[in-house]
Amino acid sequence: MLQVNYIRDNREQVLERLAVKNFKQPELVDLIIQIDNDRRHTQSRLDSVSAEANAAAKQIGELMRAGKKNEAEAVKTKTGAWKEEIKILGEALTAIEDDLQQKLLLLPNLPHASVPKGLTPEDNEVVLENGAKPQLAADALPHWELAAKYNLIDFELGVKITGAGFPVYKNKGAKLQRALINYFIDEAEKAGYHEVSVPLMVNAASGFGTSQLPDKEGQMYFVGLDNLYLIPTAEVPITNMYRDVILKADELPVKNCGHTPCFRREAGSYGAHVRGLNRLHQFDKVEIVQIAHPDESYTILEQMSAHVQGLLQKLGLPYRVLRLCGGDMGFGSALTYDMETWSAAQQRWLEVSSVSNFETFQSNRLKLRFRNAEGKTQLAHTLNGSALALPRIVATLLENNQAEKGIKIPEVLVPYTRFEWID
């Protein structure tokens, strides 16, 4: 959530950056400033009347002690009107503050200056491309056919148990899934991240803190009886570990990683592009999360991007890095890099990771602060990234590594799978 003072002091810049995100309600900026003017005026009047009432109360006490009862009663008469005005002003202030909060929630985060303009994924900027695209035989199979051929994943069984988008991993498919999770966690720990195991359901305060609510409410599974949400990503519980926390400057950056299943309704998703593992309602992911000093967060973002790229390089997967344009960015992100791997059988790029800097957008909601060198508290920056999401990694590993003998397992995974081939 943006800070009101920043909006007031940087109105033109706010409007300019919101335009990059193709925000359709720029008039909200001036409305927020006007509501904040009303809030300030009401707060000032409330403070003034309260001060008068407090001074009168003190005066009444002094008059009573001096035996001037009649004068004290005269002052008491005035305090009745002040008390009524204080009540009215207090109620008005609460209503104004609620209105201001609701309007602020409608504003997305401001994009970083490097974010390109654009409306659709086609407008994203290709930052780099790494690795040669494999040339497969003419009879090469997509991953869903390979999964059936080698009895790795049963999509129909998942439909029977739950519904579409909930596959059942079997045999070496299940072992490959577990191997990837353990490998990604081990690599994160080598990079200085501390592993945590977190709940798979969160309350509304947690969803609000990381800006899933109210923006993405329709994409989350809701457990109505208990008013809990199944997590769409481990980012939500891991970042919320630090809600209402004041850190010391020398504790930054805080680095955590965790593996969780993730649950996404993906309403409206259909067609060939979501076939097999391309888009699921439940999938596993290893998430990396950092809480950083504002002066260091963009350096850390590049380090997180490099960490994800290193995983893809070690797996032998060709990939590219995209800087998302304003129209394709998330509501709370200031800058996002997407990593995509090349699916040789499908002949298209598949997104496998997003790494984002949220600056103070989440921490303002979370009240996540640190005490700086001057001893004052200020908002930290939050960052997170997929390192990595498993389904499309599995898909590209199966497709790109298929051969006559079977499917070759990348060398770095063999100690985890304990087999070199799926055959």
N, C-alpha and C positions, 0 to 999 in steps of 0.2 A: 504494500500500500504506500502511495506517495505521501510525503509529509506536506502539510498545509503551508508551513512557512516557506518551503522550497518552491511550491507553486506560486505563492504570492511574490517572492523575490525574483523568480525566473519565468514570468508568465510567457514571454515571447519564445524562449527556448523550449518550454514545455509544449507549447502549441506546435512548434516546428518538429520536435521529436515525435509527438503523437501522430503527426501527419505521416511520418515514415512508417508507422505501424498501421496506417490507414484507419485510424480511429474516426468513427462516424459521428461523434457528438462533441466537437470541439467547444461548443457553447457551454459545456459542463464546467470548463475551467473558470470562466468568468462567474458562473453561478456559484461555484465553490468559494471563490474569493468573496462574493457578496454575502453568502451565508456565514463565512468566517467573520466578515465585518459585523454582521448582526450578532454573532456570538461574542465578539470582543466588546461591542457596545453594551449588550445585556450583562456580560460578566462585570464590566466596569460599573454599571449602575447597581448591580447586586452588591458589589464590594463596597460601594459608597454608602448605600442604605444600611448594610450590615454594620459598617463602621459607626454610622450615626446611632444605630440601635445599641451597639455595644457601649458607646460613650454615654448614652442616656441611661443605660442600666447602671453604669458606674456612678453617674450623677445621682440617680435615685438612692443608691446606697449611702452616698455621702450626705444627702439631704436628710435621710431618715436618721442617720447617726447624729446629725446636728439638731434633731428635733424639729425639722421643718417639714412636717407631714403634709401640709396643704400644697406646698411647692412640689414635693415628691409626687403627690397624686396628679398634679397638673402635667408633670413630665410623663407619668405612666400613661396618661390619656394619649399622648403623641405616639408612644411605643406601640400601641395597638395597630395604628395605621401602618407603621413601619413593618411590623410582623406580617401583616397581610400582604404588603408589597413584596417582602422578602419571599413569601410563599409563592406568589404569582411569578416573580422573576425567576425563582428556582425551577419552577415547572416549565417556564418558557425556555430557560437555558438548557434543560434536559432535552426538550423537544428539538431545539436548534442543533444541539450536539449529535443527537440521533440522526437528524436529517443530513448533517454534514458527513457523518460516518457512512451513511448509505450512498451518498453521492461520491465519496472518495473510493468506495468499493467498485464503482463503475469504471474507474480509470485504470488502464493497464500500466505496466511498468514502462518507463521511457527507454527506448533502445539506445545502445551505445552509438557513438558517432561513426563507428566503422560499419554499422549495419546497413546493407544496401536497400534502396527502395525496391518495392515489388509487391505483387499481389498473390502470386501462386508459387508452388515449389519450382516451377520452371524459371523463376526469377532469382533463385538462390545462387550464390557465388561459389564456384568450384575453387577451393583454396589450393588443393594439391591432389594428385592421383599417384598411387604407389602400387607397383607389382604388375606383372603381365597377366592378361586375361587368358585362362586356360582354353586350349582348343580341344574340344571333345569330339569323340567319334560321332558319326551321323546317327547312330542308334542310341545315343546317350539319353538317360531318363531323368525326368524331374524328381525332386526329392520325395514326393508323395508316392511315386511308383517304386523308387528304390526302397522306401520304408516298407512297402508291402512285399516286395521281392525278398528282402532279407529279414522280414518279420521284426521290424524295429519299432514301428509306431502303428497303433490301431486307431484310426480316426473314427470308424463306425462304432467301435466299442465305446468310445468316449461319448458319442451321440446317444447310445443306449443308456449309459449311466447318468449322463447329465444333459448334454445337448451339443450342438455344433460349437466348435472352438475349444473343446476340452479333451485333447487327445490322451491316449494311454500309451506311455512309452514302455517297451518290452525288451527283454533280453539285452543284446548289446546296445540297443537304442537307449535303454534306461541307464546302462553303465556309462555310455558316452555322455549322457546328460549329467550324471553325477561327477564324472571326471572333469568336465568343463567347469562345473561349480567349484570344485576343490582347487582346480588350477587357477581360476580367476581370483579366488580368495587368497591363495598363497602368494600370487603375484602382487596383490594389493598390500598384503602385509610386508612384503619385501620393500614396497614403496613407502612404508611408514604409516599405513592405515591400520587402525585398531579394529578388530572384528567385533561386531555386536550381533546379538540375536534378538529380534524385536517382535512385538505383536503384529499379527496380520489384520487386525481390526483396530480402527481408531475412532475417537469421538469427534464431534463436530468442531470442537476447539482446535484439534490437531489439523483437520482438513482446512480450516480457515487460516491457520498459522502459515501453512505452506502454499496457500492460494489455490488449492483445489476447490474450496468452497468460497463463495457461491458459484464460481465460474464454471466448474466441471461437474456439477452435481448430477447431471443426467448421464454421465459416463461412469459413475461409481455404483457398485452394488451396495444396497442399503439394507441393513438388518433392522427392520422397523421396530420389533418388539423391544430391542435394547438401544435403539437410536445410535447404532454404530455403523461404520462404513468399512467394507473390505478395501485394503490398501491397493491403489493403482501402481504404486512403486514404493520401494523401501525408503526413498527420500522422505516420505511423510513421517513415519515414526522416528527415523534416525535424526532428522532435523529438529523434530519436536522434543527430543531429549533435552534440548537447550532452551525451551520456551520459558520465559520469565527468569532467565539466568543472566547474571553479570559475571563475565570472565575477566581474568587478569590479562593485561597486554602480553605478558611473556608466555601465556598459554596458547597464543595464536601462532600458527594455524592449528585448529582442532581437526583431526583427520580420522574419519570412521568409515568402515565398509561393512556390508552385510548382504547375506543372501536371503531372499524371500521369494515365494510365489507372488505373482502380481495378478490383479483381477481388474478387467476392463470390459465394460459392456459393449463398447465399440458399436453403438447403435447406428444403423444405416450402412454398415459395411457389408458388401456383397460383391460377387463377380469373380472373375478368374484371378484377379490380383490378390485375393485373400485365400486362395486355395492352399491346402496343406498347412504348413507352418507359417505361412506368410502373415497371417493375422489371427490371433487367438484371444479368447476371453480369459484364459488362465495360462500363465507362462512363468518360467523362473528367470531371475535376473540377479546379478551381483551389482550392487550400487556403491559408488564412492561419493562421500559427502565431506565438504570442508567448510569450516567457519573461519573467515580470514579477516585480517586488518584491511580496511578499505584501500590503503596504499599498495597493497600486494595482491589484490584479488585477480587482476588481469594477468599478472605473471603466473599465478597459480592456475588460472584457467588454461593457459598454454601448456603448463605442466600436466594437467589432467588430460588434455587432448593428446599429448605425447604418450602418456601412459596407455590410453586406449589404443592408439596407433601401434604401440609396441606389442600389445597382445595380438593384434591382427597380423603383424609382421611375423611373430613367432608361430602363429598358426598357419602361415603361408597363404593367407587370403589376400587377393588383390582388393584394394579399397580406395575410396576417395573421401576427402573431407570437404564439407560444404559449410559456408557461413550463411545462415538462414536470413532471408530478406524480411523486411518488416511485416509483410502480410502472412508469412508462414511461421512466425515465431509464437511461442507460448505467451499467455497473458502476463505472466510474472517475470519473464526473462528479459534481461538487458542485452545479452549476447549469447547466441547458441551456435555451437558447431554440431553438425550431424556427421556421423561416420557411416558410410554405406559399403557393403561388400558386393562384389560382382557374382551374380548367379549365372554360371556358365550354361546350365541347361535351360533356364528361363530367359537367358539373354537380357537381363535387366539388373539394375542396382537395387539392393535391399537395405533399408536402414537398420543398423544394428546398435547404434548408440547415439545419444544426445548428451552433450556436455554444456552446461549453462552456468552463467553468472547472473545471480538475481540482485546483486548489489544489496541495497537496504530494503528492497520490496518485501521480502519475507520477514526479515528481522524486525521491521517496524510492526508487523502484525504479531510477531512472536514476543516482542519486547526483549529481544536477544541483544545484549549490549556487552561492552567491555570497558574497563577503566583505563583511560589513556595515561600518558606520561605525566599530564598535569593533574591527574587524579579525578578527572571528570569522566562521566559515562558517555559513550556514543555508540551508535548502532554498528554492529559488525556487518560484514558481507557474507552471504551464503552462496555456495556453489555445489552442484551435484552432477553426476554423470553415470551412465550405464557402462559397466566394465566387466562383463557385457550382458546384454539380453540374449538369452540362449536360442530361441526358436529359429531365427534366421541364420544364426551362426551354424547351428546343426544343419539347416537346409543347404547352405553353401558348402559346408564341409562334405556332406554326402554327395552333392552334385559335382563339385569341382575335383574331387579325389576319386571318382569312379574309374575303374579300369576293368579289363577282362577278368582278372583274378578276383575282383571285389572292390571294396572301398578302403583306401589306404588311410590309416590314422596318422595325423601329424606327429612328428617325433616327440614334441614336448608333452603330448598327452599320453604317450605309451606307458610311462611310469604310473599313470593314474588309471588308465583302462586295463592295463596288463594284457593287452592284445594289440597287434600291429595291423590286423586286417579285419574287416567285416566281410565274411564270405559264407 
